Amino acid sequence: MAFTDFKSPEEVQKAYQIKYVEEDFLVITSVSPPEHFVQELEFSNANFDIFTSEASRCENVIYPILREVCKKFVSGYSLWSHKSISADSILSGTPDYIIAKRSELGKNVLGHPLVVVVEAKQNNFTQGWGQCLAELVAAQKLNNNAQRTVYGSVTDAEVWHFGKLEGNLFTRNQMRVKIDELENVFGALYAIMELVVRTEE
């Protein structure tokens, strides 16, 4: 079985006895991205159809945003793209993106996975959250600490949803942010990373 076999968060909840609540746990303050980044994104959007396919959304929008955000935290955390993980025979597969604690063994070794980001296939957020929640459960197992909060995001590159898993409680952030308010997308991702850093202290 793979992460993508879970078609909804309810399936994961039933399999792992996870409770669900909705609450705005993120305090989102607008963060202006660097001007060079904005210019590059505007250039790509003006000249290419960057939302035409899943691959294009990932390559032209999602990954560049995550990479830019992670620059601030690169001394302690690393960004992984399409890195396969396996917690057991059921919880295995390849998350789209993982932000992990930087391993002391080097940049080629995955540290504790703390944030997973899933691209909503065909804009299916229900299935996206099923996959993401399964990946968060796997992250807990790989971290050997169910009480360490792990965070997730599901996005179609245009709309960004956020959630967290702590113990057996999954919390979905009610507020969503949109790509046409890029400052809020950056603000939300910075807020996630600041929560991660605080948890690790």
LUMMIPA-693110 format. One record per residue (C-alpha): x, y, z; residue in three letters; residue number from 1. Coordinates in steps of 0.1 Angstrom, whole numbers, plus 5000, padded with zeros to 4 digits. Each point is the difference from the previous one (the first is absolute). Example, Ala and Ser with C-alpha at 12.3 -4.5 7.8 and 13.67 -1.06 7.14 Angstrom:
BEGIN
+------+-------+------+-----+-----+
| east | north |   up | res |   n |
+------+-------+------+-----+-----+
| 5123 |  4955 | 5078 | ALA |   1 |
| 5014 |  5034 | 4993 | SER |   2 |
+------+-------+------+-----+-----+
end
This chain:
BEGIN
+------+-------+------+-----+-----+
| east | north |   up | res |   n |
+------+-------+------+-----+-----+
| 5000 |  5000 | 5000 | MET |   1 |
| 5012 |  5035 | 4993 | ALA |   2 |
| 4991 |  5035 | 5013 | PHE |   3 |
| 4980 |  5006 | 4967 | THR |   4 |
| 4978 |  4971 | 5008 | ASP |   5 |
| 4983 |  5020 | 5027 | PHE |   6 |
| 4972 |  5020 | 4982 | LYS |   7 |
| 4988 |  5021 | 5029 | SER |   8 |
| 5011 |  5011 | 5035 | PRO |   9 |
| 4971 |  4979 | 5014 | GLU |  10 |
| 5017 |  4968 | 4988 | GLU |  11 |
| 5032 |  5009 | 5019 | VAL |  12 |
| 4980 |  5011 | 5031 | GLN |  13 |
| 4982 |  4966 | 5002 | LYS |  14 |
| 5032 |  4980 | 4993 | ALA |  15 |
| 5020 |  5018 | 5027 | TYR |  16 |
| 4973 |  5013 | 5024 | GLN |  17 |
| 5007 |  5037 | 4993 | ILE |  18 |
| 4977 |  5027 | 5012 | LYS |  19 |
| 4992 |  5030 | 4978 | TYR |  20 |
| 4994 |  5036 | 5009 | VAL |  21 |
| 5000 |  5033 | 4981 | GLU |  22 |
| 5017 |  5030 | 5016 | GLU |  23 |
| 5022 |  5029 | 4989 | ASP |  24 |
| 5032 |  4990 | 5017 | PHE |  25 |
| 5021 |  5021 | 4976 | LEU |  26 |
| 5005 |  5037 | 5006 | VAL |  27 |
| 5006 |  5012 | 4965 | ILE |  28 |
| 5019 |  5033 | 4996 | THR |  29 |
| 5006 |  5012 | 4965 | SER |  30 |
| 5036 |  4995 | 4989 | VAL |  31 |
| 5013 |  5017 | 4969 | SER |  32 |
| 5020 |  4976 | 4979 | PRO |  33 |
| 5033 |  5013 | 4984 | PRO |  34 |
| 4994 |  5022 | 4970 | GLU |  35 |
| 5021 |  4977 | 4978 | HIS |  36 |
| 4978 |  4971 | 5008 | PHE |  37 |
| 4968 |  5020 | 4993 | VAL |  38 |
| 5014 |  5011 | 4966 | GLN |  39 |
| 5010 |  4964 | 4991 | GLU |  40 |
| 4965 |  4987 | 5009 | LEU |  41 |
| 4983 |  5029 | 4981 | GLU |  42 |
| 5022 |  4993 | 4970 | PHE |  43 |
| 4992 |  4963 | 4999 | SER |  44 |
| 4963 |  5007 | 5005 | ASN |  45 |
| 4999 |  5026 | 4973 | ALA |  46 |
| 5019 |  4980 | 4974 | ASN |  47 |
| 4993 |  4963 | 5008 | PHE |  48 |
| 4969 |  4980 | 5010 | ASP |  49 |
| 5014 |  4990 | 5034 | ILE |  50 |
| 4967 |  4987 | 5013 | PHE |  51 |
| 4994 |  4977 | 4970 | THR |  52 |
| 5010 |  4967 | 5017 | SER |  53 |
| 5009 |  4985 | 5033 | GLU |  54 |
| 5037 |  4998 | 4991 | ALA |  55 |
| 5000 |  5037 | 4988 | SER |  56 |
| 4983 |  5011 | 5033 | ARG |  57 |
| 5026 |  4982 | 5020 | CYS |  58 |
| 5031 |  5011 | 4980 | GLU |  59 |
| 4989 |  5036 | 4994 | ASN |  60 |
| 4981 |  5010 | 5031 | VAL |  61 |
| 5000 |  4976 | 5030 | ILE |  62 |
| 5037 |  4990 | 5001 | TYR |  63 |
| 5013 |  5035 | 4994 | PRO |  64 |
| 4979 |  5014 | 5028 | ILE |  65 |
| 5010 |  4973 | 5025 | LEU |  66 |
| 5037 |  5005 | 4989 | ARG |  67 |
| 4998 |  5037 | 5006 | GLU |  68 |
| 4984 |  4996 | 5034 | VAL |  69 |
| 5025 |  4973 | 5011 | CYS |  70 |
| 5030 |  5023 | 4993 | LYS |  71 |
| 4994 |  5017 | 5033 | LYS |  72 |
| 5001 |  4967 | 5019 | PHE |  73 |
| 5026 |  4982 | 4980 | VAL |  74 |
| 5025 |  4998 | 5029 | SER |  75 |
| 4977 |  4976 | 5019 | GLY |  76 |
| 4976 |  4986 | 4974 | TYR |  77 |
| 5001 |  4986 | 4965 | SER |  78 |
| 4975 |  4998 | 4971 | LEU |  79 |
| 4994 |  4966 | 4983 | TRP |  80 |
| 4983 |  4996 | 4967 | SER |  81 |
| 4983 |  4966 | 4992 | HIS |  82 |
| 5020 |  4981 | 5026 | LYS |  83 |
| 4987 |  4965 | 5007 | SER |  84 |
| 4993 |  4991 | 5036 | ILE |  85 |
| 4987 |  4969 | 5017 | SER |  86 |
| 4988 |  4997 | 5036 | ALA |  87 |
| 4986 |  4965 | 4996 | ASP |  88 |
| 4984 |  4977 | 4973 | SER |  89 |
| 4969 |  5023 | 4997 | ILE |  90 |
| 5014 |  5035 | 5006 | LEU |  91 |
| 5024 |  5003 | 4971 | SER |  92 |
| 5004 |  5021 | 4968 | GLY |  93 |
| 5013 |  5032 | 4987 | THR |  94 |
| 4988 |  5033 | 5015 | PRO |  95 |
| 5002 |  5029 | 4975 | ASP |  96 |
| 5021 |  5021 | 5025 | TYR |  97 |
| 5014 |  4995 | 5035 | ILE |  98 |
| 5016 |  5026 | 5022 | ILE |  99 |
| 5021 |  4981 | 5025 | ALA | 100 |
| 5024 |  5006 | 5028 | LYS | 101 |
| 5035 |  5002 | 4985 | ARG | 102 |
| 5019 |  4968 | 5007 | SER | 103 |
| 5034 |  5001 | 5016 | GLU | 104 |
| 5010 |  4973 | 4975 | LEU | 105 |
| 4998 |  5024 | 4971 | GLY | 106 |
| 4976 |  5015 | 4975 | LYS | 107 |
| 4994 |  4966 | 4983 | ASN | 108 |
| 4984 |  4985 | 5031 | VAL | 109 |
| 4964 |  5007 | 5009 | LEU | 110 |
| 4997 |  5013 | 5036 | GLY | 111 |
| 4967 |  5001 | 5020 | HIS | 112 |
| 4972 |  5008 | 4975 | PRO | 113 |
| 4980 |  5029 | 5015 | LEU | 114 |
| 4980 |  5016 | 4971 | VAL | 115 |
| 4985 |  4982 | 4970 | VAL | 116 |
| 4985 |  5018 | 4970 | VAL | 117 |
| 4977 |  4982 | 4976 | VAL | 118 |
| 4989 |  5012 | 4966 | GLU | 119 |
| 4963 |  4995 | 4996 | ALA | 120 |
| 4997 |  4977 | 4970 | LYS | 121 |
| 4974 |  5013 | 4976 | GLN | 122 |
| 4991 |  5026 | 5026 | ASN | 123 |
| 4986 |  4972 | 5022 | ASN | 124 |
| 5006 |  5014 | 5035 | PHE | 125 |
| 4981 |  4971 | 5018 | THR | 126 |
| 5024 |  4975 | 4984 | GLN | 127 |
| 5029 |  5023 | 5006 | GLY | 128 |
| 4993 |  5002 | 5037 | TRP | 129 |
| 4996 |  4962 | 5002 | GLY | 130 |
| 5035 |  4996 | 4986 | GLN | 131 |
| 5014 |  5028 | 5021 | CYS | 132 |
| 4985 |  4987 | 5033 | LEU | 133 |
| 5014 |  4965 | 4992 | ALA | 134 |
| 5034 |  5016 | 4994 | GLU | 135 |
| 4997 |  5019 | 5033 | LEU | 136 |
| 4994 |  4967 | 5019 | VAL | 137 |
| 5030 |  4986 | 4982 | ALA | 138 |
| 5020 |  5030 | 5011 | ALA | 139 |
| 4990 |  4994 | 5037 | GLN | 140 |
| 5012 |  4964 | 4997 | LYS | 141 |
| 5033 |  5010 | 4984 | LEU | 142 |
| 5005 |  5025 | 5027 | ASN | 143 |
| 4993 |  4975 | 5027 | ASN | 144 |
| 4980 |  5027 | 5018 | ASN | 145 |
| 4962 |  5002 | 4996 | ALA | 146 |
| 5000 |  5032 | 5021 | GLN | 147 |
| 5023 |  5019 | 4977 | ARG | 148 |
| 4977 |  5021 | 4979 | THR | 149 |
| 5003 |  4995 | 4963 | VAL | 150 |
| 4985 |  5024 | 4974 | TYR | 151 |
| 4985 |  4996 | 4966 | GLY | 152 |
| 4988 |  5020 | 4971 | SER | 153 |
| 4979 |  4990 | 4970 | VAL | 154 |
| 5000 |  5024 | 4970 | THR | 155 |
| 4992 |  5002 | 4964 | ASP | 156 |
| 5025 |  5028 | 4998 | ALA | 157 |
| 4972 |  5025 | 4999 | GLU | 158 |
| 4983 |  4993 | 5034 | VAL | 159 |
| 5020 |  4988 | 5030 | TRP | 160 |
| 4984 |  4981 | 5029 | HIS | 161 |
| 5019 |  4992 | 5033 | PHE | 162 |
| 4997 |  4975 | 5028 | GLY | 163 |
| 5018 |  4983 | 5029 | LYS | 164 |
| 5002 |  4967 | 5017 | LEU | 165 |
| 5008 |  4997 | 5037 | GLU | 166 |
| 4995 |  4966 | 5016 | GLY | 167 |
| 4967 |  4988 | 4987 | ASN | 168 |
| 4986 |  5034 | 4993 | LEU | 169 |
| 4999 |  5014 | 4965 | PHE | 170 |
| 4992 |  5037 | 4998 | THR | 171 |
| 4991 |  5017 | 4967 | ARG | 172 |
| 5006 |  5037 | 4998 | ASN | 173 |
| 4968 |  5017 | 4989 | GLN | 174 |
| 5016 |  5029 | 4983 | MET | 175 |
| 5014 |  4993 | 4965 | ARG | 176 |
| 5023 |  5022 | 4980 | VAL | 177 |
| 5001 |  5007 | 4963 | LYS | 178 |
| 5029 |  5005 | 4976 | ILE | 179 |
| 4986 |  5034 | 4989 | ASP | 180 |
| 5008 |  5011 | 5036 | GLU | 181 |
| 5036 |  4988 | 4999 | LEU | 182 |
| 5009 |  5018 | 5032 | GLU | 183 |
| 4975 |  4978 | 5019 | ASN | 184 |
| 5013 |  4968 | 4985 | VAL | 185 |
| 5035 |  5010 | 5011 | PHE | 186 |
| 4986 |  5011 | 5034 | GLY | 187 |
| 4983 |  4967 | 5005 | ALA | 188 |
| 5030 |  4979 | 4991 | LEU | 189 |
| 5023 |  5022 | 5022 | TYR | 190 |
| 4975 |  4995 | 5029 | ALA | 191 |
| 5002 |  4962 | 4995 | ILE | 192 |
| 5037 |  5001 | 5001 | MET | 193 |
| 5001 |  5022 | 5030 | GLU | 194 |
| 4977 |  4975 | 5018 | LEU | 195 |
| 5024 |  4972 | 4990 | VAL | 196 |
| 5030 |  5019 | 5013 | VAL | 197 |
| 4982 |  5007 | 5033 | ARG | 198 |
| 4991 |  4963 | 5004 | THR | 199 |
| 5036 |  4990 | 4995 | GLU | 200 |
| 5014 |  5024 | 5026 | GLU | 201 |
+------+-------+------+-----+-----+
end
